[in-house]
Amino acid sequence: MGHYPFTLFNGITALVLALTLMLLWQRFRGALAANWPLVCYAAVAGYTIAFSGGLNPYWVAAGVACGVAIRIGFHPTLVRWLEAIPLGYVAWRCVGLLLMW
């Protein structure tokens, strides 16, 4: 079995995965009207732009739209369940990129 190549891409992908899992955890455990999830989404959007082909921009945009809707107070308890779908996609895709699937 070969070695796992640690590259800048893999490091940033692991960071995005950690941010996504933290965001998913805090959505259900913390306050809904917080500003820090939008910063996490800015990082994920920047990752999507920087590494084209890594994440589907439509899924990221759906997550950003859910995050903004929660922040402004548009049915936050319902929208956070919808937000779990794009966050699940981002987490699953990051795991796939890290494992080279």
Disulfide bonds with the S-S distance in Angstrom:
none
